[in-house]
Amino acid sequence: MKRILHGLVILLLGVLSALAQAQDYPSCPVRMIIPFDPGGASDFVARIIAPKLGEALGQQIVIDDRSGAAGNIGVEAAGRASADGHTILLGGEVSATMLTVASFIPHVKSGRLKVLAVVSPNRVPQLPDVPTMIESGFPKLTLGSWQGVYVPAGTPRPVVNKLYATVIKVMADPEMIERYRLGGALVVTSRSLEDFAAFMKIQTGFWSVLVNQLGAVEDR
């Protein structure tokens, strides 16, 4: 009985400690690592969300560009960081063309670029006259781009929950939605952490199959 009670006390202290961490979080500026080149989709999302997210958290969000090695340099930097929520990673997947609406709209408006189709399921508001790949006769080609916020493994769940709730709240701000819309992005957030994890699992499976079919992975 004493051993059981002792175990319960340790567990209780652990829970209280984690809750205290969440209440104090963040206690210093938060570093947001961008593992891709400036001007890309991740950088575009980060530059807009950083000020509002910092305001909501009560600490400055410092953007740290760590591009190179197909994103691995940034991922490794995040992996080496303390798992306390003060280092987060913004990254995701982009379409096969490696072009996002935000990156090419200025060229379209200047007349230097003509867009034949978009790979999103629906037409984008900024390019209402441009058909989708579905409308162009390619019903299975409906890729798009998405971004997610990540933290190092081992980050306390209460801290993760607080960060997640804050990001969702910031992204629901009408001003944020409009700024992303003007840049050609649609704000769609996950319903829960588990929902995003399920989405990630599907994405990983899809791209793994595609990479293997294309023979892009070298056998070792």
C-alpha positions in Angstrom: 0.0 0.0 0.0 2.8 2.4 0.8 4.4 1.7 -2.5 1.2 2.4 -4.3 0.6 5.6 -2.4 4.2 6.7 -3.1 3.6 6.0 -6.8 0.4 8.0 -6.8 2.2 10.9 -5.1 5.0 10.9 -7.7 2.4 10.7 -10.5 0.4 13.6 -8.9 3.5 15.7 -8.6 4.4 15.0 -12.2 0.9 16.2 -13.3 1.1 19.3 -11.2 4.6 20.1 -12.6 3.3 19.7 -16.2 0.3 22.0 -15.4 2.6 24.6 -13.9 4.8 24.5 -17.0 1.7 25.2 -19.2 0.7 28.1 -17.0 4.2 29.7 -17.2 4.5 28.9 -20.9 6.0 30.7 -22.7 8.5 32.3 -20.4 10.8 33.6 -23.1 10.7 34.3 -26.9 9.6 31.4 -29.0 11.8 30.3 -31.9 9.9 29.3 -35.1 12.2 27.3 -37.4 11.4 27.4 -41.1 13.2 24.5 -42.8 12.6 25.8 -46.4 13.8 28.8 -48.4 12.4 32.3 -47.7 9.6 33.2 -50.0 8.1 29.7 -50.0 4.8 28.5 -48.6 6.1 27.9 -45.1 7.8 31.3 -45.0 4.6 33.0 -46.3 2.5 31.4 -43.5 5.1 32.1 -40.8 5.4 35.8 -41.6 1.7 36.4 -41.2 1.0 34.2 -38.2 4.1 35.1 -36.1 3.1 38.6 -34.9 -0.5 37.6 -34.0 0.7 34.3 -32.3 3.3 36.2 -30.4 0.7 38.7 -29.2 -1.6 35.9 -28.1 1.1 34.0 -26.2 2.6 37.1 -24.7 6.1 36.5 -26.1 7.8 37.4 -29.4 8.0 34.8 -32.1 11.4 34.8 -33.6 11.6 33.3 -37.1 14.7 31.2 -37.7 15.3 30.3 -41.4 17.1 27.0 -41.6 16.8 25.9 -45.2 18.8 23.2 -46.9 19.1 19.5 -47.4 15.4 19.3 -48.4 14.3 20.6 -45.0 16.5 18.2 -43.0 18.7 21.0 -41.6 15.7 22.7 -40.0 14.3 19.5 -38.7 17.6 18.5 -37.1 17.8 21.9 -35.4 14.3 21.5 -34.0 15.1 18.0 -32.9 18.2 19.2 -30.9 16.2 21.9 -29.1 14.8 21.6 -25.6 11.4 20.0 -25.6 9.7 22.8 -23.6 7.6 24.5 -26.4 10.0 27.4 -26.9 11.1 26.0 -30.3 8.5 25.1 -32.8 8.7 24.0 -36.5 6.6 25.2 -39.4 6.5 22.9 -42.4 4.4 20.9 -44.7 3.9 19.6 -48.2 3.6 21.5 -51.4 2.2 20.5 -54.8 4.2 18.7 -57.4 4.9 21.9 -59.3 6.5 23.4 -56.2 4.6 26.6 -56.8 2.0 28.1 -54.5 -0.6 30.7 -55.4 1.1 33.2 -53.2 4.4 32.8 -55.0 3.1 33.3 -58.5 0.2 35.7 -58.3 2.4 38.8 -58.7 3.8 37.3 -61.9 0.2 36.6 -63.2 -0.9 40.1 -62.4 2.1 41.6 -64.2 1.3 39.5 -67.3 4.6 37.6 -67.2 3.0 34.3 -66.3 -0.1 32.4 -67.6 -1.7 29.8 -65.3 -3.2 26.9 -67.2 -4.8 25.1 -64.2 -4.7 24.7 -60.4 -4.4 21.4 -58.5 -6.7 22.4 -55.7 -10.2 20.7 -55.7 -11.9 24.1 -56.3 -10.9 27.2 -58.2 -9.0 29.8 -56.1 -10.6 33.2 -55.5 -7.6 35.1 -56.8 -7.7 33.2 -60.2 -11.5 32.8 -60.9 -10.9 32.2 -64.6 -8.3 29.5 -64.1 -9.9 25.9 -64.2 -9.0 23.1 -61.8 -7.2 20.0 -63.0 -10.5 18.2 -62.4 -12.3 20.5 -64.9 -9.4 20.1 -67.3 -9.9 16.3 -67.4 -7.6 15.0 -64.7 -10.0 14.0 -61.8 -7.4 12.3 -59.7 -4.9 15.1 -59.7 -6.1 17.2 -56.8 -3.0 18.0 -54.8 -2.5 21.2 -52.8 -0.3 22.6 -50.1 -0.6 22.6 -46.3 1.4 23.7 -43.3 1.6 22.5 -39.8 3.2 23.6 -36.5 5.4 21.0 -34.8 7.3 20.8 -31.5 10.2 18.5 -30.4 9.3 15.1 -29.2 8.8 15.0 -25.4 7.3 18.4 -25.1 4.8 18.3 -22.2 1.2 17.7 -23.3 -0.2 20.7 -21.4 2.3 22.9 -23.2 1.3 21.3 -26.6 -2.4 21.8 -25.8 -1.9 25.4 -24.9 0.1 26.1 -28.1 -2.4 24.2 -30.2 -5.4 26.1 -28.7 -3.6 29.4 -29.3 -2.7 28.7 -32.9 -6.3 27.6 -33.6 -7.6 30.8 -32.0 -5.2 33.0 -34.0 -6.0 31.3 -37.3 -9.8 31.9 -36.7 -9.2 35.7 -36.5 -11.0 37.3 -39.5 -8.0 39.6 -40.2 -5.8 36.5 -40.5 -8.2 34.7 -42.7 -8.4 37.7 -45.0 -4.6 38.2 -45.2 -4.1 34.6 -46.2 -6.9 34.8 -48.7 -5.3 37.8 -50.4 -2.1 35.7 -50.6 -4.0 32.8 -52.2 -4.3 30.6 -49.2 -7.4 29.2 -47.5 -7.4 28.8 -43.7 -8.6 25.3 -42.7 -7.6 24.1 -39.2 -7.8 20.6 -37.7 -10.5 19.8 -35.2 -8.0 18.4 -32.7 -4.5 17.2 -32.3 -5.6 13.7 -33.0 -7.3 14.9 -36.2 -4.1 16.4 -37.4 -2.1 13.3 -36.5 -4.6 11.2 -38.6 -4.1 13.6 -41.5 -0.4 13.4 -41.2 -0.6 9.6 -41.3 -2.6 9.7 -44.5 -0.2 12.2 -46.1 2.9 10.1 -45.1 1.3 7.0 -46.6 0.4 8.8 -49.9 3.8 10.3 -50.5 5.6 7.2 -49.5 3.8 5.2 -52.1 4.3 7.9 -54.7 8.1 8.1 -54.0 8.5 4.4 -54.2 6.5 4.2 -57.5 8.7 6.9 -59.0 11.8 5.1 -57.8 13.0 8.2 -56.0 14.4 6.3 -53.0 17.7 4.6 -53.4 17.8 1.0 -52.1 20.4 0.4 -49.4 
